[in-house]
Amino acid sequence: MNIVVGGAQWGDEGKGKLIDILSKDTDITARYQGGNNAGHTVVVGEKQYVFHLIPSAILRKSKMCVIGNGVVIDPKALLAEVKILKNQGVSITPKRLKIAGNAHVILPYHRILDGLRESKRKNKIGTTGRGIGPCYADKVNRCGIRMIDLLNPRILKAKLEDNLREKNDVFRKVYDQKNFPFGNIYQEYLNYGRQLKPYICDTAIFLNNAIEKKKTVLFEGAQGAFLDIDFGTYPYVTSSNSIAGGVCAGTGVAPTHIHKMISAVKAYTTRVGEGPFPTEFSTQLKDDIRIKGKEFGATTGRPRRCGWFDSVLVKYAAMINGTTEIAIMKLDVLDDLKKIKVCTAYRYKGKIIKDFPLDLEVLRNVKPIYKTLDGWQTPISGIREYRNLPKNAKLYINYLEKLIGRKIKYVSIGSKRSEIIIR
């Protein structure tokens, strides 16, 4: 069975831990979109591992990992990640990691342009500044440089010269910045190509051949449904399709080969950066949950905004993803709360809204309609059987199931690999 794991909120839902657990029973894990703006954290025993580009399944020694063509790759960041993981004792070899030759490359001018564009905007997007958006823009504008180009000096030279001719004009005339020198970038990226050559291949062929041989694939998404370029809270979104529909374009695997979609959600809601957030907490509760849930971005370190669970949001995400099962993460963070609220609908100008609104002005001004439930006020991280959860914790899970219309199969009750309940 080939499975997609994606987020059903604004990212940071705990997908890294879920993927780490599910990868135990699959042969290959393939990342299908995003870049090193993602951050997945996995805790094994007392050791913590942070992933940005490499799927977290690399922790399992017998498993294969793939970085698909839908991902944009910063080679410098990738090599740094490989080095850090190797220093932590993780084996990363060309037999265990494959990189799509047609994945697009983030270059220095993408990172600088990302920051400059954000600085010019009155309405900030909250970009990570990693160059993700400008790289995807070059891909669509048909002037992008791909991983395979780093292996061909003539192609890289021609493309880079063309791009710098245009980019340097923009940097000088629009942003009053210095030119990027061709020679430095050319040599730097040729060197990256030499180091990464053993890993680069046609991953669409690799994945489809594996599927034909009855190997199982776990497709890993980054960010979340409401950061999707089409269905998210535009323009406060990422630059790729983070929903399950992005799998096929991002890996070259047809939809007929996908059998299950698991959506990860937090037991509450968070988002990083700017954009509407109807169920955001008051300052004091936000601080308390942020500290207990360690709600700081794995990529940027930025504090995450926190709020109550929004069923309007998650129900819409379940629909557009074709979600078959839900994994609810960080349930233990709510242990101390006497009362827990769940958003069941929105109110706008006297009208009740049960469907997620596309209009940004409406979303900014809706008032959540809440159902208040009793908390369980006892630690749950040591529990391993669903039947042993406190009554009110089970009532909370059952209520969310009813609102979303999907089964909650996985319940995470701590950050460690072992702290999970499978129903």
N, C-alpha and C positions, 0 to 999 in steps of 0.2 A: 504494500500500500504506500503510495506517494502522498506526502502530507505537506500542506502549507501552514506555516506559523506566522501570524502577523498581529500587529497591535490594533485595538479597536477604539483607542482614545487619541491622545496627542503624543504618542511615543512614550518611552521609559516605563512600559507596562510590566517589565520583567521577562521579556522574550528570551533574553540570553540564558537565564536559568531554565526556562521551559525547553528551549532547544537543546541545551546540554542534557537534560533528562531524557527527552524523546530520541536523541541521537544514539542512545544506547541500543535501540532496536531497529535502527536504519543503517544502511551501508554508506550513504553519501549525504552530506549537507551542502546545499548550494545557496549562496547569497545572490539575490536577484536585482537589487536596486540600492540607491543611496551611495554614500562614500564614507570617508572617515569623519563625517559629522555625526555618525552613529556611535553609540557606546553601549556595549552589552557587558554586564558584570556577572561573574560566576564565582561562587565561594565553594571550594572543595576542602573539607576539613577546616584547617585554620588559614589556608592560603586563598587569596583573592586574585582573580585574573580579570583583566579588562580588555575587551576586544573592540576594535573599531572597523576593521576590514575583513579580518579572518574569522570565519564562523567558529563559534565557541565549541563546536563538536571536535575541534582539533585536540581537545584535552583527552579524548578517548583514542588510545594508541592505535587501534585497528581500523579507525574510520577515515574516509576520504573527505576532503573539503574542496569546494569549488567557489571561486569568485567569478560570477557570471558577467556577461556582456552588458547587462543593465546597470552595473556598478561603475561609478567613475573613480579612478584610482590615482592617488597621489603616491608615486613610487617611493619617494623619500619617507613618507609616513608608513607605508607598508613595510619597507625594510627595517625601519625603527621598531615596528611592532613585532616583526619576526625575531629581531635581536632580543627584545625584552622577554618574549615568550621562551626563547631558547635558554636565556639566563635563568628562567624559572623552571627549567627542566622539561619543556614541551618540545617534542620532536616534530620539526617542520622540514620535510624533504619534498622533492618533486614527485615522489610516489604518493604523498599524502595531500598535497596542495596543488590544484590546477587553477590557472588564471586565464580568463578569456582573452584571446588575441585581439578581439574586436571591442574590448572594453576601452572606454575613452580615458585619456590621461589628464590629470590636473597639472598645470604648469605654474611657475611663479607668478605670471601675470594674472592668472585666474584668482589667486589668493589676494593679491593687491587690489585688483578691480572689485572684488567682493567687498572689501572694507571701504573703498572709496565711494562706491555706489551707496552703501548704507549711510555713510557720513553726509552725503548730499540730500538724503531723503528727509522730508518733514515727518512723514509717518514711517517710523522704523519697522523693519520686518523682524528683526531679532536674529539675523543670520549668525551662524557660528564663525564666519570669516574663513572657512576652509577652502573656498573657491569652488564649491559644489555647483551653485547656480550658473556662474559664468562658464564652467566646463560643459554643463548640459546645454547651455545656449549655443556654444560653439558646435556641439554635436548636431543640433537642429539646424544651425546655419551652414552645415557641411564644410566646416573648416577645422574640425577637431583632429587631434592627433591620438592615434590608438596605440595600445600596448604593442601590437605587431610592428608598428612603425619604428619603435625604439630598436628593433633588430635590423633595420635596413637604413644605413647611413644616408643613402641618396634620397630616399623618401622623407626621412626626418628632416634633412637639410632643406629640401624644397618646401615642405609644409611650414616649417618653423620660420623660414625667411619670409614667406607670404604672410604668415600671421603677425610677425613682428612689424612688418611694414604697416599693417593696419593698426595694430595695438599701440605701437609707439606714437602714431599720430593722435590717437585718442588720449593717451597718457599725457602728451605734451599740450595739446590744444584744449582739452576739456578739463583735465585735472592738474595741469601745470606741474607734471612729474617728469623725472628723467627717463630717457630711453632705457629699454632692457637690451643689454648687449647680446648679440647672437652667439658669439663664441662660447661664452660661459655656460649658457643654457644648453647649447648643442652638446658640448662635451659632458656636462653633468648627466644629461638624459641618455646619452649613449652608454655611459657607465652604468646607469640604472638598468638599461636594457641587457647589458652583459651579465649583470648579477641575477636578473629575473628570467633570463632566457630559458633555463631548464623547466620553469613552471608554466610557461606560456604555451597554449595550444588552442585548438578549436573545441571549446568546452561544450558546444551544442552537440557535436559528434560524440564526444566522450559521454555525456549524460544520456543521450538517446541509445547509444550502444549498451550502456550499463542497464538501462530500463529493459531493452530487448533481452538481456541476459537475466532478467527477473531480479535485478538489484533494486533496492528501495531507496528513494530520495526524499529528504526533508528539505523543503524550500524555506529559506530564512529571509524574512522581511526586516527592514530597518524602519525607524520612525513609527508612525501609526496612521490609521485611516484618515484622521482629520488633519494630517499634514500632507495628504495626497494632493498632487498638483491639480487634479480635476475635481475631487470630491471633498477636499479639505476646506478649512476656513480661509479661503483665498482672499488676499495675497499672503496671509501669514502661514505659509505652507513650505514644504520642501520642493525640490525641482524634478521629482520623479513620481511614478505611480507606486505608492507604497501598499496599495490594496492587493488582494490576491490576483486581480487581473494583470498586475505587472509581472507575474511569474513567467508567462509565456514569452512576452517580448524580451524579458530580461535574462532568459536562459536558453531560448530556442526549443523548449519542451512544449508540446502541444497540450491543449486543455484536456484532451481525452485521456491523458496520462496522470491527471490529478484526481485523487480519490477522496481527500478529506481536507477541510480547512478549520484550523483551530485558532480562535481569536483570544489573545491575552488581554486581560483588563486588570487594572488595580481595583481593590475593594473601595477605593475612593477615586479621585481624578487629579491628575497633575498636567501642567504644561510648562514648557520653557520658552522664554521670549515673549514677544508681543502677541496681541490678538485677543478676540473675545473669549470669555470664560464665564458662562452664566452662573455656575455653582461655586465660584471661588469663595474660600473661607474669609472670615474676618481676620484681622492681623494676628491676634493672640492664638487662635486655633491653628492658623496657617503655620505659625512658628513652632507650635507644639508638634504637629504632625510632620513638619519638615525635619525636625530634629530626630524624632522617633523613627521615621521612615528613611532617614539619611537621603533626603530629597535634594541632592546636588548633582548636576549633570556629570556623567562619566566622561564626557568629551570636553566640556568647557569649564566644569566646576561651578557653573552658575546655579544659584538657588532656584528650585522649581516652585512655581505657583501651585497651591494645593486647594482642593475643594471637595464637595460631596459627590457621591456617585451620580452620574447623569445617565439615566436609562434612555432618554430621548436620543442622545448621542450614540450610545452603544447599540441600540436597536437598529438604527440606520446603518451603522457600520456592519452589523451582522447581515443585513440585507445585501449591501453592495459587495460584501466579501463572499457571500454564500457560505457563511459560517455553519459548521456542523456541530462543533463543540466549543465551549468556553473554558478558559483557565482563569480563575480569579486569583490574583497575586497580592501578597502583602496584607492578607486578612488580619494578621497578628498586630499590625500597626493600630488597629481600632480597638485593641484589647481594653484600654483604660476608659473608653468613652461610656458615659451613662446613657446618652441618647445618640442615635445615629440617623441622619436624614438621607433620604433618597429622592432625587428629582424624578417625578413621574410625568411632568408636562411643563410647558411654559405658558405664561400669560403675557399678552402684548395688546395694549390699547383695549383692554376689556375682553379680549377674545382668548380662548384656550387653544394652544397650539400643541399638537401631539407628534407632529412630524418635524424633523430637523429643518430649519429655514435656511435657504441659500442666500437670502438678502443679508448682507453684513450689518446694515443699520438695524434691522429687526433683531438679529442675534445679539448685538451689543446692548439692546434695550429690553430684552425679554426679562421677565421675573420668573424664577423657578417656582414651580408648585411642588411642595415637599410632602412626603409621607415620613413620619417620625417613628422609628422603631427603638425598642429597648436594646441597650448594649449588653454584653455578657460579662464584662469587668472581671476577667480572669485570664491568666496567660494560657495561650493555646499552642505555643511553638513545640512543645514536647509531645503533642498528640499525633498519632499515625493512622488512626481509624476514624472514618467519617462519623460513625455512630457515637464516638466518644467526645465529639465537639459539644460545647455548651448548647443548650436548647436554643438560646437566642441567636447564636452564630448560625445554626442550621436554619432558623426562621429567616434570617437575613439572606442567606444563600438561596433559599426557596423562593423568597420574594423577588430577588433579582432574576431568577430563572423565569418566573411568571411574566415579569415586565419585558424581558428581552425575547422570550419565546425560544430559547435554546438551552440545552442541558449544560450545566456547569460540571464538568468531569474532573477537573484538576483544581485543587485548593492549596495554595502555597501559604505556609504559616511560619515562614522565616527565610533568611537569606541563604542558608546552606542547602547543598544538593539534597540532603536527606530530609529536609523539612518540607515535605510535600505529601498531600493526601490525594490518592487516585480513587475516585468513586467507581 
